[in-house]
Amino acid sequence: MMIDTDAVGLLFDSLRADAVTSPDQLRELYPQPNPNSLRKETDRLTEEARALIGCSSLVFIGSADREGRADVTPRGGAAGFVSVLDEQTLVIPDATGNKRLDTMHNVLQTGRVGLLFLIPGRPTTLRVNGRACVSARPELLAQLTPVGKPPVTALVVHIEQVYPHCPKSLMRANAWRPEQWLPADAQPSSAEVTLAQLNLPGLTLDQVEEAEQESLRLRYE
């Protein structure tokens, strides 16, 4: 039976009607994991994991509010911009962004985050999950690697789970193979997506593109 994609607003509810609802039901669909994929999860950083974080210039932060509404946001900087204080504590400095503060608001509500560290050009990734808080302590901020301007706050993470993730997804995506990337004209530009999202009468694509260029020029302010 074909999925009725014309049922606007009802499609999710239709698919949820017979969705998987229990861990036992889910496990019936998959074989058991390789024991090593369970064993390699730890609650603290090894020297190798610490070195990997020191090489990472990009981390994705997953968080959720107390109602369970989830969010994922990227943070980038020079390699090593995330500071490792000890084997169970790391710190991510704040950087100038859209000032929505979605991640921080979520952390204030639930005190938890999930991190995914990436190294451009390499297939290695590292997942880190744990408790989190937002700190504005001056002596902490002073010892961090700033991303442009000095950070106003920092996200402090107490590590509960460290997991070196399989590189298959990046390899399947050809993430670091430019010859496999879509050409620029085969996809909507950032400005085109923003213009459609804003849906403001009189706003033009040229104006959005100019605003984006100015924002990128002042990316550290």
C-alpha positions as CSV (number, residue, x, y, z in Angstrom):
1,M,0.0,0.0,0.0
2,M,1.3,3.4,-1.0
3,I,1.8,6.1,1.7
4,D,-0.8,8.9,1.3
5,T,1.5,12.0,1.2
6,D,-1.5,14.2,0.5
7,A,-2.8,13.8,4.1
8,V,-1.3,17.2,5.1
9,G,-0.9,17.4,8.9
10,L,-2.1,13.8,9.3
11,L,0.8,11.9,7.8
12,F,2.8,11.5,11.0
13,D,-0.2,10.3,13.0
14,S,-0.9,7.8,10.2
15,L,2.6,6.4,10.3
16,R,2.7,6.4,14.1
17,A,-0.4,4.2,14.3
18,D,1.6,1.0,13.6
19,A,5.1,2.3,14.7
20,V,7.5,0.4,16.9
21,T,6.6,1.1,20.5
22,S,8.8,-1.1,22.8
23,P,12.5,-2.0,23.1
24,D,11.6,-5.7,22.8
25,Q,9.7,-5.0,19.5
26,L,12.6,-3.0,18.2
27,R,15.2,-5.6,19.1
28,E,13.2,-8.3,17.2
29,L,14.0,-6.3,14.0
30,Y,17.8,-6.3,14.5
31,P,20.5,-8.8,15.5
32,Q,22.4,-8.3,18.7
33,P,25.2,-5.7,18.6
34,N,28.9,-6.8,18.5
35,P,30.1,-7.1,22.1
36,N,32.9,-4.6,21.3
37,S,30.4,-1.9,20.3
38,L,29.1,-2.1,23.9
39,R,32.5,-2.6,25.6
40,K,34.1,0.5,24.0
41,E,31.6,2.9,25.8
42,T,33.3,4.4,28.8
43,D,32.5,7.1,31.3
44,R,35.7,9.1,31.0
45,L,38.2,10.2,28.3
46,T,41.2,8.1,27.4
47,E,44.4,9.9,26.3
48,E,43.4,9.1,22.7
49,A,39.9,10.5,23.1
50,R,41.3,13.6,24.7
51,A,43.8,14.0,21.8
52,L,40.9,13.6,19.3
53,I,38.9,16.4,20.9
54,G,42.1,18.5,20.7
55,C,42.1,17.9,16.9
56,S,38.4,18.7,16.5
57,S,37.2,22.0,15.1
58,L,33.5,21.2,14.9
59,V,31.1,19.8,17.5
60,F,27.4,19.3,17.3
61,I,25.5,19.8,20.5
62,G,22.2,18.0,21.1
63,S,19.9,19.1,23.9
64,A,16.2,19.1,24.8
65,D,13.9,21.2,27.0
66,R,11.9,19.8,29.9
67,E,9.1,19.0,27.5
68,G,11.4,16.9,25.4
69,R,11.6,19.3,22.4
70,A,15.0,18.5,20.9
71,D,17.6,20.7,19.3
72,V,20.9,20.2,17.6
73,T,23.3,23.0,16.9
74,P,26.9,23.2,15.5
75,R,29.8,24.9,17.2
76,G,33.0,25.6,15.4
77,G,36.4,27.1,16.1
78,A,40.1,26.4,15.8
79,A,41.1,22.8,16.4
80,G,41.2,22.4,20.2
81,F,38.7,25.2,21.0
82,V,36.9,22.8,23.3
83,S,39.0,22.6,26.5
84,V,39.4,19.3,28.4
85,L,39.9,20.1,32.1
86,D,40.2,16.5,33.2
87,E,39.1,13.0,32.2
88,Q,35.4,13.7,32.9
89,T,35.1,17.5,32.4
90,L,35.2,19.5,29.2
91,V,34.3,23.1,28.4
92,I,32.9,24.7,25.2
93,P,33.3,28.5,25.0
94,D,30.4,30.5,23.8
95,A,30.8,32.2,20.4
96,T,28.8,34.9,18.7
97,G,25.8,33.5,17.0
98,N,22.1,34.3,16.4
99,K,21.6,35.1,20.1
100,R,18.6,32.7,20.4
101,L,20.5,30.8,23.1
102,D,18.5,27.6,22.4
103,T,21.1,25.3,23.7
104,M,21.7,27.3,26.9
105,H,18.0,27.5,27.6
106,N,17.7,23.8,27.2
107,V,20.6,23.2,29.5
108,L,19.1,25.5,32.1
109,Q,16.0,23.3,32.0
110,T,17.4,19.8,31.9
111,G,21.1,20.0,32.6
112,R,22.0,17.5,29.9
113,V,23.7,17.5,26.5
114,G,24.9,15.1,23.8
115,L,28.0,16.0,21.8
116,L,29.4,14.7,18.5
117,F,32.9,15.8,17.7
118,L,34.1,15.8,14.0
119,I,37.5,16.5,12.4
120,P,37.1,17.9,8.9
121,G,38.7,15.6,6.3
122,R,38.7,12.6,8.7
123,P,36.0,9.9,9.2
124,T,36.6,9.7,13.0
125,T,33.8,10.9,15.2
126,L,33.4,10.9,19.0
127,R,30.1,10.9,20.9
128,V,30.1,12.4,24.4
129,N,27.0,12.5,26.6
130,G,26.6,13.9,30.1
131,R,25.4,16.5,32.6
132,A,25.9,20.1,31.7
133,C,25.7,23.6,33.1
134,V,26.3,27.2,31.9
135,S,29.2,29.0,33.6
136,A,30.1,32.7,33.6
137,R,32.9,32.3,36.1
138,P,35.6,34.7,35.1
139,E,38.6,32.6,36.0
140,L,37.2,29.7,33.9
141,L,36.5,31.9,30.9
142,A,40.0,33.4,31.0
143,Q,41.6,30.0,30.5
144,L,39.5,29.1,27.4
145,T,40.4,29.4,23.8
146,P,38.1,32.2,22.5
147,V,36.3,31.8,19.2
148,G,36.8,35.4,18.1
149,K,35.7,37.6,21.0
150,P,36.2,36.5,24.6
151,P,33.3,34.2,25.6
152,V,30.5,35.6,27.8
153,T,29.7,32.1,29.1
154,A,30.8,28.5,28.6
155,L,29.1,25.2,28.5
156,V,30.6,22.8,31.1
157,V,30.0,19.1,30.6
158,H,30.5,16.3,33.1
159,I,31.1,13.2,31.0
160,E,29.0,10.1,31.6
161,Q,29.4,8.4,28.2
162,V,32.2,8.4,25.7
163,Y,31.8,6.4,22.5
164,P,34.0,6.4,19.4
165,H,31.4,6.2,16.7
166,C,31.7,4.1,13.5
167,P,32.8,6.2,10.5
168,K,30.4,4.5,8.1
169,S,28.0,7.4,7.9
170,L,30.6,10.0,6.9
171,M,32.0,7.5,4.3
172,R,28.5,6.8,2.9
173,A,27.9,10.5,2.7
174,N,31.2,11.2,0.9
175,A,31.4,14.1,3.4
176,W,35.0,14.9,2.8
177,R,35.1,14.1,-1.0
178,P,34.5,17.3,-2.9
179,E,34.3,15.5,-6.2
180,Q,31.1,13.8,-4.9
181,W,29.5,17.0,-3.6
182,L,26.4,18.5,-5.3
183,P,27.2,21.6,-7.4
184,A,26.1,24.9,-5.9
185,D,23.3,25.4,-8.5
186,A,21.8,22.0,-7.7
187,Q,20.6,23.1,-4.2
188,P,18.8,26.1,-2.7
189,S,21.3,28.7,-1.3
190,S,21.3,29.7,2.3
191,A,19.8,33.0,1.3
192,E,17.0,31.4,-0.7
193,V,16.0,29.2,2.3
194,T,16.1,32.2,4.6
195,L,14.0,34.3,2.3
196,A,11.3,31.6,2.2
197,Q,11.4,31.1,5.9
198,L,11.1,34.8,6.7
199,N,8.2,35.3,4.2
200,L,8.3,39.1,4.6
201,P,6.6,41.2,2.0
202,G,9.0,43.4,0.1
203,L,12.2,41.5,1.2
204,T,14.4,40.5,-1.7
205,L,16.9,37.8,-2.3
206,D,19.6,40.5,-2.8
207,Q,18.9,42.0,0.6
208,V,19.1,38.6,2.3
209,E,22.4,37.8,0.5
210,E,23.8,41.1,1.5
211,A,22.8,40.6,5.1
212,E,24.4,37.1,5.1
213,Q,27.6,38.4,3.7
214,E,27.8,41.2,6.3
215,S,27.1,38.6,9.0
216,L,29.9,36.4,7.8
217,R,32.3,39.3,7.6
218,L,31.5,40.1,11.2
219,R,31.4,36.4,12.3
220,Y,33.5,37.0,15.4
221,E,31.5,40.0,16.6
